[in-house]
C-alpha cells in the first residue's frame, strides 16, 4: 500500500499537479487565487525537479557491474531477462508470456475515462549478464517497460505494459549475495509467494487445477495447487543448491531509487534530465506568476 501511494504521489507531481492547479487558477481568476495556485505550482515543480534530477544522477553515477564480481550494496546491472524456473507469468489482458506485467482497465462514463481495475505481477525473475545470474524481486520497484499495448473495445479502454523474456533489462537497486543453503528456511514464504503469483492470473490457475470445470477451486483442488507450488519451490531450491551463491536485487532499505526497465540507461537518464529541465522552467515561471499576482493583490 505504501509503495502504491508513493507511485500515485510521484505521478501527481510529475504529470498532473501543475496542470490541475493551473485549471483551478483559471477558474478562480483573482489575484489572491493566482497567488495561491502559482505558489503551489512552484512548490510541486521544485519537488518534481529534485525527484527527476536525483533519478538521472543515480543512473549516471552508478557504474554497471558484472553479477559475478558485483560489490554488495547499491548496484547497477544490465543483462537478459529470463523467467524463474523457465516458467513465465501470463499477462491478464493479452494472455502472453512475460517476466512482469502491469495492466489498467478503464470505463467511459460520460466524457471521462474512469479506472475500473488495475494490477501488476510480483513474481521474481532473473537477469543474466553472461558472468552470472541475479534474482530480481520487483516489489517496490519503479518499472519502466518499453512495451505497451493499448486498445479500446466498446466503452472500455485497455492498457498493458510488459517486460519480456530475453529482453535486455536494466536494473538499479540493492545487490546482495546469499548462500544457497540459507534459502531452506524461507521455503514456506516462497510457496506463499508462488501461490500469490498464480492468483494474479486466475484463468491460468483454473486451467491447471480446476479438475471438475466448475469455474472455481474447491478444497481438494486448492490442495493440489499447494502441492504443485511446493514441488516447484523444491525444484528451484535444488537448482539453487547447484550454485555456490544466490545473487539477489531488491528495493534498497535507505529509500534510494529502485528502478527496473527495458529501456537503455542512456535513454532513461536523458528522459529524466529533460523532465528535470521542464520542471525547473515551470518553477521559475510559477515564481514570476506569483510575483505578478502579489503585485496585483497589493
N, C-alpha and C positions, 0 to 999 in steps of 0.2 A: 504493500500500500504506500509506503514512504517513497519507494522508487517511482511509482506511478505518479504521485503528487509532484515529485521533483521534475519528472518529464513534462507534466502538464504546465508547471510553472515555467520551465525552460521554453516550451513552445509559445507561451503567452508573451514573455519578454522579448523573444526573438522574431515573432512573426505576426503579432496581432495587437499587442498592447498599445503601441503608439497610434495605430490607425483607429482603434476604438476610442481613445481619448481625443483624437482629432475630430471624430464624428460628434462626440459629446460637446466639444468646444464650439463647433459649428451650430449645434442645436441651441446651446445656451446663448452664445453670441453677445456676451457682455465683457467688459474689461476684466472684472474680477473672475468671471468664469474662464476666460482665456488665460489669465494668470495662473489659476489653479491647474488647468489642463496642461499648459506649457511646462509648468514646474514638474508635474508628474511624468510627462513625456521625457523631459531631461533626465530625471532620476532613473526611469526604466532604461533609457538609452545608455546611460553610464554603466548600469549593471550589465546590460547585454554586451556592451563593448568589452568590459572586463572579462566576461564569460567566454566570448568568442576569441578574444586575444590570447587568453590563457590556453585555450584548446590548440590554437595554432602554435604557440610556443612549446607546448607539451609534445606535439608531433615533431616539430623541428629540432628540439633539444635532446630528444631521446634517441640514441643510435639503435639501429636494428641489430639484434643479437641472434646468434645461432642457438638453437634449442639445446644442442648437446653441450655448449660451453657457456650458456647464459648465466649471469650472476643472479643470485637470489634478490628479489626486490622488484622495483618498478622497471618494466622491460617492454620493449617493442619487438614484435615478431611478425614475420611475413612468410607465408607458405601456402600450400594447397590444403583446402578443407576436405575432410573425409568424415563420413558418418561413423559414430562409435559402434564397434562391433560389426560394421558393414551394413547396418540396418538404418536407413534414413527415416526421418519423420515424414509424414504426408501432410501437405498443406490442406486446410479445410475447404477452401473455395475452388481451387483448380485441381485438387486431388493429385498433386505432383510430388515426387520425392525431392527432399531438400534437407539441408542441415538445420535451418531455422526459418520460421515464418512469422509474419505479423499480418493480421487482416482487419478490415474495417467494413462494416455493412451499414449503409445509411439509407433512410427512407424519406422520400419527398413529402413534406407536409406544407401545403400552400405553396409558397415560392422558396422555401428553405429546405436544406438537407439536414436531417436530424440523425444522430448516431443511434442505430438500433442494436448493434452488437459489435464487439471487437475482442481481440486477444492476440497472444503470441506464444510461441513454444518456449519451453525452458529446458529442453534436452541438451545435454553437453555434446560436443563434437570434437574432432581432432584437427590440429594444424600440423602438417608435415613439411619441413623445410629442407629435407634431404639429409640433414645431420641428425635428426631425431624427431620424435613426436611429442606434442603437448596437448593435454586435455584442456579444453576451453569451456568454462562454465559461464553461460550468457546471462545469468542472474545479475541484475543491476547495471548491465552494460548499456551504453548508448550505441545503438546498432544502426548503421547507415548502409543498406544494401544498394547495389547498382540496379538490381532487377526489381521492377514494379509493374504490375498489371492492374489496369483499371477499366471497368466496363459498366454499362447501365442496362438493366432489364426491367421493363415496366416502370414502377415507381421506386425502384431500389438501385443504389449505386454501390458497386463492389470494388474494393481495392485490396490488393495482396502484394506484400513485399517478401522476397525470399533470398536466402543465401544457398547456393548450390554446391553440391559435391564437386570436387576437383577445381572449384573456382579459387582464384588467388585471394587469400584472406589476410587482411591487415588487422593486427590486434595490439592494443596498448593497455597494460594492466599489471597486476601483481603476480609475479612469477615465483613459484616455489616448487621445490623438488621433495617428494616423499618416497620413502622406501615402499616397495610393492607389498611387503608383508604387513605394513601398517593399515592396509585397506580393509582387512578382515573385520575389524570392529565396527566398520561403517556399513556392513552388509545389509542390515535391516533398513537403514536410511536409504541405501541405494535402491533397494526393492521398492520402497515407497515412492522414491523419485521416478523410477521407471514406470510404475503404475500411473502416477500423476501425468507423466508424459503421454501415456497411452490414452488417458481420458481426454486429452486435448483433441484427439481425432476419434470421436465416438463411432463413426461409421466403420472405420478400420477395426476398432475394438470389437464391435458387434460381428463383423465379418469373420473375425478369428475365433470368437468364443461363444457366440450366440448359437448354441447347438440346435435348439428347437425352433429357431427362426421367428420368435415372437416379438422381436424388437427391443428386448431388454435382457439384462443378465440376472439370472436368479442366483441363489447362494452357491449352488454346485458349480455353475459356470464361472462365477467370480473366483471361486477357489482354484479352478483350472487356470484362470488368468494369473492369479498369485503364484501358482506353482511354475508357470512358464516364466514369469518375471524372475523368480528365484533361480531357475535354471540359466536364464540369460545373464544374471549378475554373477553367478558362479563361473560361467564360461568366461566372462570378461575378467574375473579375478585370475583364472588360470592363464589367460593370455597375458595379464599384467605380471604375473609371477615369473614369466619367462624373461622379463626385463629386470635389470638391477634397480632401476628407479622409475618413478612416475612423475612426469612434469605436469604442472597444473597452472593455468592462468585464470585469475578470478578478479573480482572487484577489490580495489585497494581499501584497506581499513582506514586510511587517513583522508578519504574523500577525494583523492585525485581522480582525474579523468580515466574512466574505463571505457574504451572505445573499440568496437569491432566493425569492420567494414570490408566490402568487396571493391571499394574504390581505392586507387593507389594513394599512398600517403602524400605525395606531392599535390594531388588534386584536392585532398581533404584540407591540407594546410592552406592552399590558395583560396579555397572556398571560405574557410573561417576568417582569413585575413580580409577578404572582400567584405564579409559581413561586419567585421570589426570596424572597417573604414566607414561603412554605411551608417552604423550606429553612432560613430563619432561625429559624422556630419549632421545626423539628426539631433544629437546632443547640443551642438553649437547652434543649430537652427532654432531649437526649442529655447535655449537661453536668450537668443535675440528676440524671439517672440514674447518671452516672459518679460524682458526689459521694456519692450514696446507696450505691452499690456499694463505694466506697472506705471509707466508714464501717463497712459490714458486714464488710469484709475485715480491718479494723484489729483 
